[in-house]
Amino acid sequence: MTKFRFLSDTSKEQNFDFIALLETCRTTFTDTELNNLCGGKQFLWSWVNPKGHSGGILPGINPSVIDIGYISQGDYHIKFRMRNKSDDFQWNLIAVYGAAQAEHKQSFLTELVQCCQNESLPPVVGGDFNIIRGPNDKNNDRYDDRWPSLFNAVINSLDLKELELNGQNYTWANSLPEPTFERLDRVLVSTDWELKFPRATVQALSREISSDHMPLLLSFDLSPGSSQPLFKFELGWLTRDDFREVVIDSWQQSCSGISPLEIWQIKIRWLRQFLRGWAKNKSGHYKKEKKERISKLDVLDEKIKNSSTTTVGD
């Protein structure tokens, strides 16, 4: 009951348009329970039953803002094909719960590839993958590279990238006296989806319920005209005195990418965001300077005009 109350309150506070609950460990849900989870919005729900005493996936979508094309399921995922009613943008939302047992991780990764490959619509893949991506995703040195290496290879092969997590380094902890912390939960997106929603963020919410995982909040704007225009590089920037220095300063910021390609993707995204703000600031500065110079020219023109009139009169 405490978890349901927390989810209901958070849903009302954050005004969710979709929810994905993982490791539900349940095979049935009442209409009252589902309505409480989404704050009474009448979501469309689908779920995958747990295997034994673990697992279970329960995602729900707000049909008042998103049309559902079809829903497909596997052992480790549920996929919604969706269309934003605000702008007709179509994409796939895929909620995953990866196998916790080592003997099933190969099956999970195979299903993830089959779910995402040959898809015409840009995907968002989020959930508990139960695999870390590198030693930085763990707070101790007990690290086996087998599954992280294969997981990263799958992410790269599907042309996905991970949205940066704000607020925490880890999303899971066990209950031992000296706990292990790991980052098992994440959100992966395609480049096309990120270009549509470049301001999308992922934030770890506080763990106010009895769970070993921190909830993740994916935020982006579905309202009409909310997507940011494509980034355009202006050749005129190269002529500005401080351009080289601002690019170097932005590029030299450290980031926690796993592979060289991911590090480059993160840095280029930071640079795009920085240059947008820098260009807007510079544009405002030059407009102000231009206005001041035009004003001075008007004053000079007026003086010349008055001088000419006085000479003719004499």
RAZIJO-V928389 format. One line per field, one symbol per residue. ss: DSSP state (H for helix, E for strand, - for the rest). psi: psi as a letter, one per 20 degrees, with the letter a starting at -180 (. if undefined). burial: 1 if it has 9 or more other C-alpha atoms within 8 Angstrom, else 0. A space follows every 50 residues. Layout:
ss->???
psi->???
burial->???
//
This chain:
ss->-HHHHHHHHHHHHH---EEEEE--------HHHHHHH------EEEEE-- E--E--EEEEE----EEEEEEEE---EEEEEEEE-----EEEEEEEE--- -HHHHHHHHHHHHHHH-----EEEEEEE------HHHE------HHHHHH HHHHHHH--EEE--EE-----EE-------EE--EEEEEEHHHHHH---- EEEE--------E--EEEE---------------HHHHH---HHHHHHHH H--------HHHHHHHHHHHHHHHHHHHHHHHHHHHHHHHHHHHHHHHHH HHHHHHHHHHHHH-
psi->hggggghgghgggilqiqqopqlhkqiqpqhggghhhjkkilqpqqqpqr ocjrappnqqqoiiipppgrpqqahjrppppqpphhjjpqrppopqoqph phiihggghghgghhhqkpiqpqooqboikprirhijqjrjnppighggh ghhgghhjlqqppqpphqhqiqqakqhnqppqnhprpprrghghhhmijp qppprqnjrmqjqpqpooprpiqpjhqqqqpppphhhhiphjggghgggg hipqrkqgrhghgggghhgggggghggghgggghghgghggghhghhhgg ghggghghhgggh.
burial->00011111101100000111011110000000111111100010101111 00011111111110111100101001111111111000011111111110 00011001101110010000011111111111110011000000001110 11011101011010100001111000000111111111111011001001 11111010000001111000000000110000000001000010001001 10000000000110011101110101000000000000000000000000 00000000000000
//
